[in-house]
Each structure stands twice: as structure tokens, then as C-alpha cells.
Amino acid sequence: MSAVQILRNFFEKNGIGLGTFLLVAVFIWVVILIILPQLSMLDFSFRHHLPPPEMGGPKDTYTIEHYKYLVLGAPGADTSYNVVDLGVFGRTLIAAVFVTILDLILCYPLAYYLGQSKGGGFIRVLVLLLIIPYWINEILRAFAFRIIFGDSGLINEVLLTFGLINDPIDFIRANVALYAGLGYAYILLMIFPIYNVIESLDRNQIEAARDMGAPWWRIHWRVVIPYAKPGISSGCTMVFMLSAGALAAPQILGGPSSLWFTQIIYQWFNQGGNWPRGAAFAIVLLLTCIIIVLSMMRLFKVKIGDIGK
Amino acid sequence: MRSEGYLLKIFLVVYLLVFFGYLLGPLIVMSITAFNSPSFPKMTPWECLTFEWFDVLANDTRILNGIKNSLIIGVGTVILSVILGLAGALMLTQIWPKMRATYYTIVIAPILIPGVVLGISTLVFWDRINVMLGFETDSFLNNGIFLTILGQSTFIASYCMLVFIARLQRFDTGLTEAALDLGATNVQAFRKILLPFMKPAIGSAAVLAFLASFENYNTTTFTFGKFPTLTIELAQKVRYGINPSISSLAFIIIVLTVIGALAHEIYIRRQQLALANGAPVKAVANGFKLPRIFQGNPAAIILVLLALGGFSTIWFAQVYSPQECILDVREQKRILQQQKIDEIRQQRLQQQQQKKLQGPDIFGSDKKAPSGSGSAPQSPGKGAFGDIFAPKNLEKTAPDSQQDSKPKNPGKGAFGDIFAPKNLDKTGPQENTTD
């Protein structure tokens, strides 16, 4: 079938008006909103940092100086690699993995419990309670954790009152508040994919395994987890991507000495004023996240079509 | 076996408590701090019940302006992303099968792309379009509202599309075909068959899109330009100075959310009840049959209790004045401060006396310490304890007490002249005479 024929079929099926609307809307979304901005950012990241009048002029050539900067640091620096930025980058990825694992451990039992119970009022209330925090503003959620973990926050005050500690513990500097806040922010994105999959698991399979004498951990390991794999990987992907790309929580809850990679990007855009460099860093973040997610999917044999179900 | 099941049950209860404690605890703590009087949001120590932070919030022009911008952007985003999402979902059902996987990957990608990247790419792209077209830097292409709506719609449209896909999967294409066979045009079939079927999904996608737009930070922070949204304002406030008026805003949002969720729950319940009883939906949806709603519907009961609680709180807020309590707390703090100072003073004196007893003649320590009633302090204006009790120090240690009560004399703290340097000289000798 040639392209023209496909197009003709399409218009025959939808009529001219609706068909044009669909094509135009999808074109706007896919090309103008998704693809072109990304390509433009990619292109921009290879440009020199120039004042606006010189843009498009003779000096506006392609360069890889910004990527070089990320790896090697400023020319003439003491170290041969950009230890600061690369360190932040690595730490961000590791912390994002850590947050993902934390959420998975926390959410799997609940998702299993919700998925295997037969519904009813209690379960409905639980689901409602799960959803409510998700509608609260991200900033406010981070703010709540700051109230709890601050120097004169709830936890420190309680510990001090009971005499368990003598000086307030600096949870902010130790990044405890940050991990708790990030994990909190994306709990729902972990629970629902797993819950949806487990809900469709035939209870008889579990019964059968139990009748055969399998202990509970073996039932999970051999029956439930393999079945729930698409949900688990979809949840993990979303939590990982979102926490690696988080900006609000690190800004509010991050310790003074530990930056998040997105914060560096933010600084290049808002304080440094070097947009091409910020764009280059953003590209690196995007590509790394995609590579990590794709390799994880390959490793666990999950397709991208399973995400978002 | 039975004991194992028992253990499992205990484990489940503990786990649920921990989980929902983690989930709801922070929100509860934050809500409570909105009613506590210290100017830094804290739950402990509890000082006074106050509603002043709601007043502070209501008079905060930046927050109000942020809400306005958020509403404008929210409406724009809802319209754009519902349209795009619907078109995207319909396209998915028709697209050439070989293209489907690629297409799906592209339109689902914005959910996975970090919001920061989306914001940056939108900003960069439209800025360059602007330069290319030779517009001024303040043209509409660089307008914060325009950029934010586009940036947010990029990924919110994907959310909407997921909602539509879920609904479309239950659509019987035979209905459209039947309509076409009976002579309807394509547009008629779309408007009369598909669109009514999609209506509930459009409603929920719109709600979802609005909420996602309202709370978005990562994308908006790069695109907002001169139109900061509520979230941006909140973030700036939280980063550069916290006060409980933010808690009070959080409290309002939480209450609205809970009410919304409960109302939705009641609505669903009523429909289910109606269908279970064989009644047409409309019959139950209109009449307000209180008793039946309450039967086995905890959500409705909670909602009514909440409303009652809300009204009584508002009434109480009108009547109640925390001023007395705040003064009370201030007084208590003052007394506590006084006690601490007295203690330190006592300790110092004891130390001095011990030194004296140990043999002042040998070490000559009494030359340094102000011994006896007549000895003048070494530095004028400073008491025996250095400048610990200088008026300014008190201002540092007890900022709360300074807020309302204006010092009567300049140079003296809120505690009158109790801690003026000379007082120390007076009290010092008096206590000395007791030994």
C-alpha cells in the first residue's frame, strides 16, 4: 500500500473534516511540541554561548565545548576531569536508583494486598487515601518534610524531649529528608502499575502453589513477581526517571553540600545565563536516563508498550 | 498454620499503619502547624491556637497573583491537552500497524522525559523561532503563559491520551459502523456516537490535566517568564523563608482535595446503589435521599461531619481571639528565661565563692572577680557575666517577645530593665550577702 492510498483510506474512513483535524492535531503534538523542541535543544547544545546579536552570525558555529566542559572541566582547571559536575551526576543517578528500590520495597506488599483482596469498603478507603496525597502540590509535600525533618522539626523535638539525643540531628545535611521526600512524591506511580497487574492475577495460581507446599516467599518469587514484572518495571521506570529529573524536592530538601544534577542545569539557565551549556547538560541527563531504562527493560525482558498501562 | 496466619495479620496491620503514617503523617503535621502561633511552622512545642496565618495568606498579593496565573494556564492547558490527547488516542486506533509501536513510543515519551528537559526544550525552541522570524524579544512567542501552556501540554496530553485509550478499548466499533450503514455522515457518527461515549473520559482527563498543570513545577520553572504560577511562588517562598501561612494554604488545599475525593466517592456509590437496585441512574442522581445514602456509605458520613466541622471552625475563628493565649505564652517564656538566667547566675556565684574558699590569697583570683559590694565592674556597662545579659542579647534569644510589645525605653529589651547592666550589679551583691 502506498502512502497516498493509506491517506485516502484514512480520509474515507473519517471524512474530510475529522480526518484533517486528527492529522493537524497529531502533527502539532508530535512534531511541534515533542520532536522539534528536542532536536532544537540538541542543536542548541552544540552552539557557542553568544550574546543574542551575534546569533546566526559568523561566530555561530558548531562546537562540543559544553560536552567537553562536563567531562573535562574548565580549561586550565587543576583536575583533568570535571570532578564536581560528574560527581553530582553520578550521585544523582545512584540516589535515584536508591529511591526507586526504596519505593519498590515499600509499595510491593501493599500493591499485592490491594490487588488480591476482593474489594469492599475498606479497600476503597485505602485507595482513596493513596490518591489524596498525590493531588497535593509537589512543593507543599516537600515543605511538609522540611517541617518534619528540620533542625527544630518534629522528629528532632520529639527525640530531644525523650532525651534520646542531646543535639538536633541534621537530617537535611544527611539527605534523609531528601530521600524520604522523593520516595514519598512518587509512591503512587509505583503502586498503581503493580496493583493493576496483580489484580488480574488468577488467585487459583497462588492457591495451587500453596497446596503444593510452597512457602510464601517462594510463591512470590516464582508466581507473583514473574507475573507482575511488567507492572514492576513500568513503576520502576517512572519512579527512576522522575526522581532523576526532580528539581523541586532537591531544591527544598537537599543539603547545602549536595546538589542534584537538575539543579546544575537550572543554575546554567537561570543564574549562569549560559543556555547552550544548560541544554548540553540536559541532553546528557536525558540520554543517560533513556539508556539506563532501555537496558533495564532489555535485562528484564519488558516492552515499552507495557508502560503507562 | 494458624499461628502463622495470626502473625501475618499482625504484620499486615503494622505495615499498613507504617505505610499510611508515612503517606498521611506529613500532611497532617503540616496542617496542624497552620494553627500554631510560632512564626516558624512547628508542631512542637504547641503554643497557641491561632487563625492569623490564614489572614496573612489572604493578604499575600504574590500568592493571589500566582493563583490567577495558575488558573489561566490551567484552563489553557486543559483545552489544548484534551484536544491533543483525544486526537492522539483516535489516531492510535487507526494508524498503520507497522507504525503503531513507534508512534506509541513517541507520544508516551513525554511522560518519561524529565520535566526539566521539556521546559528547556520548549524555551529554547520558541526562542529560536522568535529569533528566526525576527520578532521582538517580548513577542507572544516569548510570553510566559504561552510557553507554559505549550510546555505543560506536551506531557499532560500524554496523560489525557492514556485516559482516552483506556476508554476507547471498551468502545464497540460496530456502533459507528451501524450509524454509517444507516446513512450518517462521518462527522455525525463522531458527534453522536463516539463523542458521547467518550464524555466521561473527557471529564476525567480534563480534571487530571488541570490538576497536573496546577501543581507542575519542573517544566514551568523554565517557561513562566513574567507570569509566576502558584507553584513557582510557593517554591520561592519555601526556599527563601518559611512561615506558617504556607501551611495554611496547604491545609486549604488538603481540605478541598478530601472533599472532592469524598464527593466523587459518594457519586460513584450512589450510581452503584441505583444500578444494584435496578433503578435508572437519573432517578437517584436527582433526588436527595439522605437515609439511603448514609446506609453503608462512610464517605458521605465523613463528608457531612467535615462540613459541620468546617462551619463550626469558621464560627469559632470569628469568636475566638488568640491574643490572650499568645501573651500568656510570652509571659511563660519570660519566666522560663528568667529562671535560666537565675540558674546561671547562681552557678557563677557558687564558682566564685568556691574559688574564694580555696584560697584567694594564693591565687589572687579575687582581684579579677567583683568581690564584695563596692568593687566596680571592669568594663563599664557590662556586668559580672560579660555581655551575656546585655539588652541586645535578649532580643536574639527571645525574638517572639519583641513582636508586639514595643520597648518603652530605647536600649532596653522587652523585659523592661530587669536585665540592664546595673541590675546585675545590684543583685550580685545582695546574693553575696547571703553566705
Interface residues (C-beta under 8 A of the other chain):
Chain A: I6 F10 K13 N14 G15 G17 L18 F21 L22 A25 V26 I28 W29 V30 L33 I34 I35 L36 P37 Q38 S40 M41 F44 P52 M55 G56 L106 P109 L110 Y113 G121 R124 V125 L126 L128 L129 L130 I131 I132 P133 W135 I136 N137 E138 I139 L140 R141 A142 F143 A144 F145 R146 I147 I148 S152 G153 L154 E157 V158 T161 Y184 I187 T237 M238 M241 L242 A244 G245 A246 L247 A248 Q251 I252 T262 I265 Y266 F269 W275 G278 A279 A282 I283 L285 L286 C289 I290 V293 I304 G305 I307 G308
Chain B: L12 Y15 L16 F19 F20 Y22 L23 L24 G25 P26 L27 V29 M30 T33 F40 P41 K42 M43 T44 P45 I83 L84 L86 A87 G88 L90 M91 Q94 W96 A101 Y103 Y104 T105 I106 V107 I108 A109 P110 I111 L112 I113 P114 G115 V116 V117 L118 I120 S121 T122 L123 V124 F125 R128 V131 T137 L150 S153 T154 A157 S158 L162 T185 N186 V187 F190 L211 F214 E215 Y217 N218 T221 F222 L230 T231 L234 A235 V238 R239 I242 I246 S247 L249 A250 I253 I254 T257 V258 G260 A261 L262 E265 G296 P298 A299
